[in-house]
């Protein structure tokens, strides 16, 4: 999500403009051993995905299921190609980028359904991706961070899936109300409060649905037994207060939580690749979290397949 939305554009034109702008700013994309685009079967129909892996050996490595940002109505596999490549290379792991259904054509909970279906597919087909169901992580930025938080909550009782990590990068955690940072950073910091209201209006058009924990994970009464969390925020972001609030609630519920607010940064900084130092530093934090999965004694798994 970035800035006030241009007026007079169709949804298709807005999406194209968003992706074109992103491709100018993401920085270099490393070559990887494996890149594969295919479709998963979801309850609402096929879900396009793109799989990345830094190496082609059969050693089991963590897999990050990544949900892109864009206010639940923008964003694409192509626009996030460089970001996912960089994470796969830095963490020496697999990344599955999910092209979930977008609003307004597909309002809530379609994106949640796709995010859940993709994550569960990865657990069921872990061997194909050279990972293990206990080595899965979910993550995303902005709207994608919202989906990652929701998936972590909704899968905590799954018998065949135990997420090892959730990566929440300036995630929207409460679409039912506006925290004080909406007023402090309403304008002039890339993502505006007005743009957030537009995104939420398209994604969750029925106000009654905005208190559903699948839309507003911060409103979940019980945050215990959730996977380890890395929560990243930006100082000058309308969402920074709800980022901090969610990290605090996770920690209070006994979830091992690392929270980092990047001073001086704006909402879309993470996806600027190597163009700014803070983006690279945030990528390194995510990569460290993913690599740590391999050394977590709670993760019982074989080391190779085939």
C-alpha positions, -999 to 999 in steps of 0.1 A, spaced: 0 0 0 15 34 -9 0 68 -10 -34 83 -19 -51 63 -46 -52 80 -80 -87 90 -90 -103 82 -124 -86 49 -128 -104 16 -131 -94 -12 -107 -74 -29 -135 -55 3 -143 -49 10 -106 -34 -25 -102 -12 -21 -133 0 13 -120 8 -1 -86 28 -30 -100 47 -7 -124 57 17 -96 68 -12 -74 90 -27 -102 109 6 -104 117 6 -66 123 -30 -55 160 -32 -63 180 -62 -77 165 -97 -78 190 -125 -73 190 -156 -96 178 -187 -78 181 -224 -84 144 -230 -86 115 -208 -97 82 -225 -105 48 -210 -112 17 -231 -109 -18 -232 -94 -32 -248 -62 -67 -260 -57 -86 -238 -33 -122 -238 -22 -130 -208 -43 -111 -220 -73 -75 -222 -85 -49 -201 -66 -18 -190 -87 14 -193 -68 52 -189 -74 77 -211 -57 113 -201 -51 142 -220 -36 178 -209 -34 193 -244 -39 182 -274 -58 194 -301 -34 169 -322 -14 179 -311 20 148 -300 39 147 -263 45 121 -239 60 93 -227 37 79 -192 40 43 -189 26 43 -152 16 12 -130 12 18 -97 -7 6 -63 4 -16 -39 -15 -46 -32 6 -63 -65 -3 -70 -51 -37 -36 -45 -53 -4 -65 -56 7 -94 -77 33 -122 -80 53 -101 -104 53 -71 -82 67 -91 -53 91 -113 -73 122 -95 -62 112 -94 -25 105 -131 -25 138 -139 -44 158 -118 -19 142 -136 11 148 -171 -4 184 -162 -11 192 -146 22 175 -174 43 186 -202 20 150 -215 21 119 -219 1 93 -191 -5 59 -197 -19 43 -164 -30 5 -165 -31 -16 -146 -56 -48 -145 -34 -81 -132 -46 -85 -94 -45 -112 -70 -36 -135 -55 -47 -143 -84 -70 -136 -109 -41 -144 -92 -8 -137 -107 27 -133 -136 34 -120 -147 0 -84 -137 6 -85 -155 40 -98 -186 23 -70 -185 -3 -44 -179 23 -56 -208 45 -60 -231 15 -25 -223 2 -9 -228 37 -26 -261 42 -17 -272 7 20 -266 16 17 -288 47 1 -316 27 26 -313 -1 57 -305 20 79 -332 4 73 -317 -31 87 -284 -18 116 -300 1 103 -289 35 84 -305 63 50 -295 78 67 -284 110 91 -261 91 64 -239 77 63 -201 83 37 -176 72 45 -140 65 35 -109 46 35 -71 45 6 -48 52 -26 -66 39 -4 -97 35 7 -94 71 -29 -93 81 -35 -125 63 -4 -141 79 -17 -132 114 -51 -146 106 -37 -179 92 -16 -183 123 -47 -180 144 -69 -201 123 -45 -231 120 -33 -233 156 -55 -264 162 -47 -281 129 -35 -317 135 -12 -318 105 2 -283 105 23 -266 131 36 -232 120 71 -225 133 70 -187 127 48 -158 117 64 -128 101 41 -97 103 55 -67 85 35 -35 92 4 -57 93 -31 -44 95 -44 -60 126 -77 -41 133 -99 -29 105 -128 -22 129 -113 10 144 -86 36 140 -57 38 164 -41 72 173 -14 67 147 -41 71 120 -43 107 131 -6 113 137 4 100 103 -28 106 83 -10 123 54 25 129 40 39 95 48 32 74 17 3 53 30 -25 77 41 -54 72 65 -77 79 36 -62 52 15 -65 27 43 -102 36 47 -107 30 9 -89 -4 11 -109 -15 41 -142 -3 25 -135 -25 -6 -122 -55 14 -147 -56 42 -177 -36 28 -200 -48 56 -190 -29 88 -204 -58 109 -177 -81 94 -149 -58 105 -149 -72 141 -146 -108 128 -112 -120 140 -105 -132 104 -105 -95 94 -92 -80 127 -68 -105 143 -61 -80 171 -96 -86 184 -91 -123 190 -96 -130 228 -69 -157 230 -35 -154 214 -19 -182 233 -4 -212 215 5 -192 184 38 -196 166 68 -175 174 63 -140 160 85 -115 143 66 -82 141 82 -53 121 67 -18 120 76 16 106 77 47 127 57 70 104 29 46 95 -9 49 103 -7 12 114 23 15 138 1 16 169 -18 -16 160 15 -33 151 29 -25 186 -4 -35 202 -5 -69 185 31 -76 194 25 -67 230 -6 -89 232 13 -118 216 41 -115 242 16 -112 271 0 -144 259 33 -162 262 42 -162 225 79 -157 219 78 -123 201 104 -101 185 92 -66 178 112 -41 158 100 -6 149 123 10 122 129 46 131 123 71 104 107 46 80 74 48 61 49 20 55 63 5 22 100 5 32 104 -33 35 98 -39 -2 124 -14 -14 150 -42 -15 186 -30 -15 177 6 -22 177 16 14 197 2 43 166 -3 65 150 -26 39 181 -48 38 182 -49 76 146 -59 78 152 -86 52 181 -99 74 158 -101 104 133 -122 85 161 -144 71 175 -149 106 141 -159 118 137 -184 90 171 -199 95 164 -203 132 137 -228 124 163 -253 115 178 -251 150 145 -250 170 144 -281 192 106 -280 191 107 -287 154 110 -325 149 117 -335 113 138 -355 90 167 -338 73 163 -349 37 139 -365 13 145 -389 -16 
